[in-house]
Amino acid sequence: MTTAGRRETVINGTRVQVIDIHAHTSVPEASALMGNTGNAPLLPLESYRDRLRDMDAQGIDIEALSINPFWYGAERDLAAEVIRIQNERLSEFCQAQPERFVALATVALQHPDLAAAQLEDGVTRLGLRGALVGGSVEGEELASRRFDPFWAKAEALGVPIFIHPQGVPQLASRLQGNGILENVIGNPLETTIALSHLVFEGTLERHPNLVIVGAHGGGYLPSYMHRSDAGGTTFPARDTPLPKKPTDYLRQIYVDSLVFTPEALRHLVAEMSSSHIVVGTDYPYPWTQTAVEHVLATPDLTDAERIAILGGTAAKLLRIE
């Protein structure tokens, strides 16, 4: 259904608010401080008219804007300035368009105490709704105990942390050639590795109220987590047991809907439950222009499950009225 050029989604007579949790942007002023000029495809905030046009056509009511980290190699003062500019600009933009946009904070995770302070400032002063972090920090796993102060702050604030991969450069030689394998395989693989370490190194056990969102359907983790359950019993001498089964920690993990067939989304629902899946488009990258149809076409979902995936769960995570 479309009204005045804006597609509206209605399920069994109920107008559904569709929320996209995976939508990129950039702040050129901050990028310039790092000498980073490669963010052009990410549509800076100033291109909001194009963004709104595309949202209206796709049926996206609200985007949660985020910026992929390019600053993890920066020393403390430079990183602090990059993050200050980005978070303040994100906040100003969302305050000017509150009915269409919210944003996730950026944080300098290479400096965990600073990142924790930036997250608190972003949430409490600037009205940001969580944060995006990369799948690793200059090769260091997110499950390193060094990052516990950041995870503790996110847990205390009750905000979601969206993990977006940046590839697996250690496999560069294996991912060369045709097929864009560094992205098509490398990105979901990094998400899988990052989430798995958060489980197996005890981060989620130490922070039981921490809420994590994994990009691209959580990588390969949802489909293969039961092998992780079996791994500890098959090779007990090689594993440090957790207090719970690995699959039990999926209750702290949410994933976006960016898988590519109705059957794939149906399987994701079967593994994760419909209450742990949120819409993600990866805008402006044109993986798919049919995020709403993707959910509506997935078999065996109830109306309530479709409403939850399209926006109900994201509204709770992001505290959207």
N, C-alpha and C positions, 0 to 999 in steps of 0.2 A: 504493500500500500504506500502511495506517495502523496504528500501534501506540500504544495508550493515548492516542488523540486526536491523535497527532502523525503527520502524513503522512511516509512514508519513500519515497525514490525508488530504485528498483532497475532497472538496465539489464543485461539478459542475465545475471542472477544476481549482479551486482555492486552493492552498496549504495553509492550516490553521495552524497557530501557536497555539498549545495547551498549556495552562498555568494552572498549579495546584496551587491554592492559599492556600491549606490546607495540608501541608507536614511537619511532625515533625522531629526534630533532637535533639541532645544533645551535650553539651560540658563537657566531664567528669571532666576536671580540675575545672570548676566552680561548678559542682555538688558536688565535693569532699569537697569544702569549707563549704557546708551545711550538710556534712555527708550523702549526698543523693546518694545511690548506686542502686536505683530502676529504672534508666533510660535506662538499657541495651536494652529493646525492641525498643527504639527510634532511633537506628542506629546513633551513633556519626558521626560527620563530616568525621572522618577517614575512614568510610565505604562507601566512595563515589562511588567506583567501583560497588558494589552491587546495590547501588541506581541508578546509570546510567543504568545498565543492566535492572533493572525493569522499569525505565522510558522509555527506548527504546522499550521494549516489549509492554508496555501499550499505547505508542504513546504520552507520555508527553514530550513536548519540553523543558519547563522551569518549575522548582519548586520554589515556594516562601517558603523558609525554615522558621520555627518558633519553639519556645521552650515554652512548657507549664509552667506556673509559679509554682515553688516549694519554692520560697524565700519570700513569703508575710509575714511570721512571723519573718523575720530577722531584726535586728536593723540596723540603717542607714549606718554605716561604712561597715559592712559585706555585706549588700545589694548592696552598691555602688561597691564593689569589684567584687561581683558575676556578676553584670550587665556589668561592664567594660570588664571583661574577655570574657563574652559571645558575646557581641556586636562586639568587636574587632576580635574575631575568626570568627564570621559569616561574617564580612566584608572581611577579608583576604581570606576566602574560596570562596566567590562569586567573588572576583576580580580575582582569579586564574581560575575560570570557568564561565566567564561572559555570555557566550552564553547559559548556561544551568541553572544557579541559580541566584536568587535574595534572599533577606532575609528580615524578619520583625524584628525590634528591640525588645529587652527585656527591661522592665522598672520596677522599684521598686515602684509600684503604692501605696503601703502602706505609702509612703512618697511622696505626690503629687507634691511638688515643685521639688524634686529630679527627679521624673519620667518625668516631663516636660523638665527638662534640659537634661536628658538622651535621650529622644526622639529627641530633637533638635540636640544634638551631633550625634546621630545615623544617622539621615537623612542628615544633612548638612556636617558633616566631614567624616562619614563612608560610606555614600551612601546607607544606608538601606532605605526601601521603605514604612515604616509605622511601626506598632507595633502590637504584640499580647498581649492581657490582658485576665485574667481569668474572669469568669462570676460574681464573687464577690471577695472581698478582706477580708479574715478572717471573713466572715459572714457579711461584710458591703456592701451595694448595690452600684453599680457603679454610680447610680444617686445621691448619697450623694453630697451635695454642696461642701464638702471637696475636691472632685476630679475635680472641675471646672477648676482649673489652668491647669490640664493635658488636659482636653477636649479643652480648649481655645488654647493651644499650637498645638494640632493636627489640629484644624480648621485653625489656622494661617499658618501652614506648608502645608496644603492641602493634607495630607496623610491619608490613610485608617487605621482604628483601627479594627483589627480582634478580635472578642470576642469568646473565646473558653471556654466551660463549664468545671467545675471540680466536678460536681455532687451536690447533695443537701443533705449534711450530716444530716440536721435537720429531714429528712425523713428516716433515716437509718433503723429504726425499721419497717417501712412500706414496705421497699424495700428489705427485707431479703428473702431468699429462692431461688427457681429455677428461671431461666429466665434472670439472670444477670441484674435485674431490676435497680440496682443502676446506671448502665450505660445506658441500653436501654431506660429506662424511665427518670432516674435522669438527665442525661446529656442534652437531649433536653429540659427538663423542666427548668433547670437552665438558659439556653439560653433564653427561653421564658420569664422567670421572669426578667432577666437582661434587655432585650430589652423593655419589657413593662414598667419597672420603668423609663428607659431613656425617654420614651414617656410621661408617666403620671406625672412624677415629674418635667417635663419641661426642661430636659437637652437638648433635640433636639430643643426645641423652643428657648432656650437661645443661642444655637450654631447652627444656621440654615445651615451653610456650613460644618458641621461635617459629615464625611463619616464613617459609621459603616458597618462591614461585620459580619454576624452571621453564626457560624458553623452549620453543620448538617441541612441544609435547613432552618435555622432560628428557629429551634425547632418547637413548635406548633403555634407560633405566626401568620405566614401567613394564616394558615387555620382557625384561630379563631379570627382574629383581628376585624371582623365585629361585633362580640358579644361585643367587647369593645366599638365600636361606639354606639351600642344600650344600653350598660350599663349606660352611662351617662344620657340618656333620660328616661330610665326605672326607675332609682333610683337617681333622680337629687339631692335629699337632702344629698346623701352620696358621692357626687363627687364634686371635684373642676374643673370647666370646663376649657378646653384648648381653645386657640384662633382658632384652627382648629380641624377637626375630627381626631381621633386617626389614622385612616387609611391614612390620608394625610402625616403622618410622615414616612410612609414606603418609601417615595421618598428619604429619607436619608439613608435607610438601604438596603444593598445588602446581599445576602445569597449564600452559596455554594450549589452545586448540589447533595449533599450526601443524597438523598432519594433513595428508593430501587426498584421502578418499573417505567416504562415509563409513566404510568398513574399518578403516584405521581409527577413526574417531570412536566408533562403536567399541572397538577393542580397548582403546584408551579408557573409555568409561568403565568397561568391565574390570580393568586392572586398578584404576584410581578412584572410581565412583564419580558420578556426575557432579557431586558437590565439591570436587577438587579440581574442576576444569573451568577455565575462563577463556574468553575470546582473546586471541592474539593474531594480529594481521602482519606484523613486521613492517608496517607502513614506514617509508614509501616504497619499499622493495616489493615488486609485483609478483610475489609468490602466488598469491590468489586474490581475486577481487570478490570472492563469494563467501566471506566469513559467515554471514547470516544464513545463506542457503546451505552451507556446509553443515550447520547444526540442524537446520530444519529437515535436511535430507537424510540424516543419520537414522538408521532403523532402530526400532525397539525402545526409543526414548519416550517417556511420558511428557505431557505438556509442562509439568512442574520441573522436570529435568532440563528441558530446553530453556525454560525461563531462567533457571539457575545458571546454566552455562552462558547464556547470552548476556547476562548482566547481574543477576541476583547475587551470585557469590562475589563477584568483583566489587559490587557496591558495598558489601560487608567488609571486605578486606581493605578497601580504599576509603571507607567511611564516607560514602556518597549518599546523600539523602535520596 
